[in-house]
Amino acid sequence: MTQALSTQVPRSVRLLLVLLAAFAVAIVLAACGGDDDKDDTTTAASGSSTTASETVKAPDTITIAYQAIPNGDLIVKNLGYLEKALPNTKIEWKQFDSGGTVNEAFAGDSVDFGLAGSSPVSRGISQGIEYRVPWIHDVIGEAEALVAKEGITTIADLKGKKIAAPLASTTHYTLLAALKDAGVEEKDVKIIDAEPADIVAAWSRGDIDAAYVWNPSLAELVKDGGTVITDSAKQAEAGHRTYDLAVVSSKFASDYPEALQTWVEQQNKAVELLASDPAAAHKAIGAELNLSADEVADQVKGLRFLNAAEQASPDYLGGTVGADLLATAKFNKDVGQIPAVKPDDTYTGAVDPAPAAAVAKASSR
């Protein structure tokens, strides 16, 4: 009798144990069932295990041809925007000296994206290179200029002089346009094909009398006593507007449209940084060019940067850029730089405002 009484558990304690056991089972069941539900809803929405970048179809490697020009492309590179947006893709950045060499890389199918001026892009289209224009890195102004040695103050003064410019670049195109408008024939001057770094060296040696080039090389020539005779802002007013354009291979754009839009998103992010935090933007650009942020701030004044909404408008990718590429091709043919101009829609059709329009729409939400 004493043993039975000692092992009996009070009713209140038994009830408490039953409730605790039921509560534990409920927790286990909820945990198992909750994980299945979160896979397609809350986890994906919060981004804790599924990110947008993981769903973007992209190749294993993207190769980008960039140039040492103080614009948003260098921000994307320096801050690793694209690497973060596409973590499962290797991003290869390859530096080129001018748009002419970028065209050669596209012709050889060795790059996916590139930066080239509007004149080399127009030439590339004329030569049958299969690429599209989805972005404007910058609208060129005073950041490209014709600089001359002491004693040369007008374009007419250049007769009989040696002028350097990268062949098939925007500065080569603008130089020819400036000479033509001033009544100076190309045969009256000696135009030397040289890349920006070589131009600086030739200037220092006294091998050339003038050069049409862009920053940062332009700033070096001015610092070394050069006088600006004209610049691309003045030439734009005369009807010769130029840009630094992005080009993407047509095959890449067709095979990986989501990756293309992701690339445009990062470029737009860089433009937004230039507007919202110029100090940070200039620091990132300066790190790529070995310049101080103050030097970059001075050099970017001659360039205009456009966000996605501006780019997609009829004033730019939505219309004018295609017309400018066509006009550039016609000019290049007139001065003997290309043998023929393709049908009008070859140039206008090469410009694709859709990715910028999609990014602008997403940004406005």
Secondary structure, DSSP 8 states (H G I E B T S, - for coil): -HHHHHH---HHHHHHHHHHHHHHHHHHHHHHHHHHHHTTTHHHHHTSS--HHHHS---SEEEEEE-S-SSHHHHHHHHTHHHHHSTTSEEEEEE-SSHHHHHHHHHTT--SEEEEEHHHHHHHHHTT--EEEEEEEEEESTTEEEEE-TT--SSGGGTT-EEEE-TTSHHHHHHHHHHHHTT--GGGSEEEE--HHHHHHHHHHT--SEEEEETTHHHHHHHTT-EEEEEHHHHHHTT---EEEEEEEHHHHHH-HHHHHHHHHHHHHHHHHHHH-HHHHHHHHHHHHT--HHHHHHHGGGEE---HHHHHSTTTTTTHHHHHHHHHHHHHHHTTSSS----HHHHHTTB--HHHHHHHHHHT-
